[in-house]
């Protein structure tokens, strides 16, 4: 896998649920995550659940703050897969060219 940043999107919550409230970030910007690690906690009308990493890598940006309503398919966080996270001055707060 190359070291290009990957935008990880909000998953589908199933059962006709298209959105969820972001309760908290478990993985902060700069944190290393492995596939299956919790990245964020969200709450739907039915339950609270963890969103887990689909890939190993370093979280380089978040797209929302706690208290934000997330829709399935929207960018949630950015992951860099094969290199350490950038220094504080190099960290991006942009996903898909937009401020996040």
Secondary structure as GFF3:
##gff-version 3
##sequence-region A 1 100
A	DSSP	beta_strand	5	9	.	.	.	ID=ss1
A	DSSP	beta_strand	19	25	.	.	.	ID=ss2
A	DSSP	beta_strand	32	33	.	.	.	ID=ss3
A	DSSP	beta_strand	38	43	.	.	.	ID=ss4
A	DSSP	beta_strand	48	52	.	.	.	ID=ss5
A	DSSP	beta_strand	57	62	.	.	.	ID=ss6
A	DSSP	beta_strand	69	71	.	.	.	ID=ss7
A	DSSP	beta_strand	75	80	.	.	.	ID=ss8
A	DSSP	three_ten_helix	88	90	.	.	.	ID=ss9
A	DSSP	beta_strand	94	95	.	.	.	ID=ss10
A	DSSP	beta_strand	98	99	.	.	.	ID=ss11
###
